[in-house]
Amino acid sequence: MSDTVLFALEAGLNGLTVGIMYSLVALGFVLIFKASGIFNFAQGVMALFAALTLVGFQTGQVPFSHLINAIFGAHVSDFGFTMPAFLAIILTVVVMVLLALLIERLVLKHLVNQEPIILFMATIGLAYFLEGLGDIMWGAEVKRLDVGIPQGMSSWVDETTYNLFGYGFYIDTLSLWALLIAAVLVTGLVVFSQYTKQGRALRAVADDHQAALSVGISLRFIWVLTWSIAGIVALVAGIMWGSKSGVQFSLSLIALKALPVLILGGFTSIPGAIVGGLLIGVGEKLFDFFMQPVIGGATENWFAYMLALVFLLFRPQGLFGERIIERV
């Protein structure tokens, strides 16, 4: 097997692992869009906020310490203890559920039956608010996130591919864990959606809000449930991306990379978010590998959006999305 083919295979495998990271962010978009028809622009910032909160709990940092010091001239920074990763994750989940309750109570409740563009603009405002809140609560410096997930080159992949091809592939162990976690997460979400009472209620609300209300389904409860699950998914995405590149405010920009994933997979399909992420990840790595000598580098910055544009022209509902025909 030629070196070019081996290098392309390695790039493709790395693309799969990167694509699954994109999919983790896209899942939150899909969940909220299915239940309420809202494109949640704040999903990327929710991942950032969850990661900041997790690091804050782990390190025992005092929330709003910068604000307290500025107002009262104090010098508080931390409580003097650290917290195990598992306990910190549990507390962060509680915070994300409380955040979902507040969003429903303070924002969504007042926007029932409003136009989709109004709800979309509300999520933009929510994104900027959460970003500022995270800055005030935990500070703007880059933070290291470590929950015990192994990182570095996977020796197993290296040895296996060397025995098969005579060339060891470099695959990050963290990315393999992300692949496993995403598989468990998607399986859990599909089982929840198909086989639980709350999951069936969520699908009913997604199909028709008024019909769901007429049979006694609480729209407010479904919204809280959906935003809570999206918050937990955001926490998982924040852990993966934060462990990979540190918890920093540029983390919120990963939401932009989730947009092509949604366009490819479909805005209403949980499996579609995974497949779309894998296609984007593999596509951008292989395109960069083959085309970089011809047109130069940095193709990964725009390839996903060009692919999404092609899908919008020929299959706007995505691979797994439902085609909606409105009769006038």
Secondary structure by P-SEA (a helix, b strand, c coil): ccaaaaaaaaaaaaaaaaaaaaaaaaaaaaaaaacccccccaaaaaaaaaaaaaaaaaaccccaaaaaaaacccccccccccccaaaaaaaaaaaaaaaaaaaaaccccccccccaaaaaaaaaaaaaaaaaaaaaaccccbbbbbccccccccaaaaaaaaaaccbbbbbbaaaaaaaaaaaaaaaaaaaaacccaaaaaaaaaaacaaaaaaacccaaaaaaaaaaaaaaaaaaaaaaaaaacccccccccccccaaaaaaaaccccaaaaaaaaaaaaaaaaaaaaaccccccccccccaaaaaaaaaaacccccccbbbbbbcc
